Amino acid sequence: MQKERSILAVVPGRQAAGSTKSLPAFLSSAACQRAHAFHQSFAQYQETPLVSLPTLARELGVGHLLVKDESYRFGLNAFKVLGAAYAMGSYLCERLGRSMEEVNFDMLRSEEVRRQIGAVTFVTATDGNHGRAVAWAAAQLGQQAVVYLPKGSSPQRVAAIRETGADAHVINGNYDEAVRLSEKVARERGWQVIQDTAWDGYTTIPSWIMQGYTTMAAEAIRQLSDSLPGKRPTHVFLQAGVGSMAAAVLGYLADQLAPEYPVTIIVEPHNANCMYLSAKSGEREAQAATGDLKTIMAGLACGEPNPLAWEILRDYADAFVSCPDHVAATGMRMLAAPAGSDPKIVSGESGAVGVGLLSTIMQKEEGRWLQKLLGINEDSVILCFSTEGDTDQEQYRRIVWEGASPSV
């Protein structure tokens, strides 16, 4: 299927509107609370900021704009550690025959636990942030990590993984090929895959990762309630790669804020728009995006959806939007050079695309119809997740300082 290159491409969602289909049990309130409690046991745990941008909200014609800034998460400049660490902790608990309620992070990294379990090598594929999260968590737990990255990966992201003591290998293939390689090597060598996408026979760990991601949604809803008493988000923009983060956050919001959970917009780059293609196909099963998946949004350069995530997005998201790279670049520049007294947010390519899309919808002629379709107006409370900071500083500067990926 040919991909649109220059304008927004939109497919309405929520195919199962009015159905009685329930959210999967792995995103139950109890499961999400267990993940949050585990994260709170980290010495490094602090809630990341939920940043209000009132001047930008006025300029865009919305009531409130709030951005969850994940660049502060555990000093790793991205949210991914929430999923990786929780999945690895859950795996170790399973090996120990213990429940997550019985342990904390310090216990799992103890010498006693390492003696009981022995050496474990965790292996994963990544575009950068997930691999660094797996590598960091493995090092914290006294275990080893091996990480495979697709061709063209940022040298800075590769170096950040190696700095944790992990082995990092850039392959001559795309992200999906790196995923298949990690699974193959794990089978051959007895390693354990920690991947945020699922396939036949591999669903438990991806579900643990998604549970971990709900912590940032839980924080955001509590923080919003504190800063805007009586308000709820009316619209949420969620970027999708394999879809795990987007589905985890949407599932949490749909459960916690039902029946009036926010209108949810899923956004992807044109060259890696598997969720958009899946929605456009009209099929119940997910569809893959093919090709080299080249986009500045490296964290979203995934062709094959997580089927666990697709089922949630298919049934609960309101719109799937495929957009050109300049939408993300615009979002980066807007957050880096804020209007009025708004605080600055350092947001990477995959982190800023939600704000960039909101700007396009509210300020560009090509987005006006989508504004009407989604019901975004001066009363709207918009929630976006900046999932990474400047994890590739050279590219960040090319875009923000030098104007790379211009909108015209």
C-alpha positions, 0 to 999 in steps of 0.5 A: 500500500502506498504511503501518503508523503506530504499531508495528514492521512486520517482514519476514524477509529473506535470500530467497536464503539457501543460493544461490550468488549472489555479491556484485557485483564493484564491492564486491570486496576490491580495490575497497574497498581502493582507496577506503580508500587514496584516503580516507587520502590526504586531509590531513583523514583520521582514523578516526572513533571506534567507541564502546563503550557497556558500561552501555547494553549491560548495560541492554539485555541484550546483551554489547556495543554499539558505535556508529561515530560519523560526526559526526567525518568530515572536519569535515562531521558525516556520513559521506556525503563518503566516497562523494561524494569517492571518486566525484568522484575516480574520475570525474576519473581517468577523464577523465585516463585514469589509475587510482585507484592512480596518484593521490591527493586532492592531485594531483586538486586541483592546478592542472595537473589543472584545466587538463587537465580544465577546469571541471566542474559537479557536480550532485546531489539531497539531503536535506542531508548528501550535498549538503553532501558533494558541495559540499565535495568540489567546492570542494576540487577547485576545481570547482563544485557545484549542489544540489537539495533537496526542499521542507521541507529544513532551513534549516541544511542548505541554509546549510551547502551554500551556505557551501561556495560551491555553489548550493543550490535547494529545489524544490517536490517530494520527494526523488525529484523532486529526483533527476529534476530534477538528472538533467534539468538535467545533460543540458541543461547538460552537468553531471555528476550525482553521485547515490548511487542508480542508474537505467538508464544510470547505474550506475557513479557510484553503484557508486563511491559505494558503494565509498567508503562501505565505508571506514567498515565497514573501519575499524569491523571493524579497531577492533572487533578491536582493542578486543574481540580475538577478537570479531566483530559478531553483529548489525548495524543499518543504516538505509536511504534509497535503501539505498546505505550499508546495502548497501555496509556489508552487502556489505563485511561479507558478503565480509570475515566470510563465512561467518559475517557478522552478522545484519543488520537494515535499518531505515527510517521508516514514511513512507519504507520502500521497502526494507521494501515491496520485501521485503514484496512478495516480488518480485525487483524493488524497490518504491517508497514514495510520498507526501510521505515526511515523517519526522524522519529526513530523510536516509532520506526516499527513496521509490525504492530504488537497484536496485544496493543492493536486490539486495544487501539482498534477498539478504543482509539478515536482516530489514527493519523499518519503524518510527515516528519516535519510535524514532529520537527515543528513540535520539537521547535515549539517546545524548545522555544516556548511562547510567553512564560511557558517553560521550555521542554526538551523533547525528541523527535518521537516525543514531540509529534503529539504537540506538532500534530495538535499545532497542525490541526489547530493552525493549518488549513489541512487540519481544520476538518480534523479539528471539527471531527475531533471536537477540539475547541477552546474548552478542550483539555489536551494531554500529550506525552513527551516520551523522550528528551534529546536522546540523539543530541546531534539530530536534536540540534540539527532540527531545533538549531539548524531548521532540519525537516522544515514544514515548507 
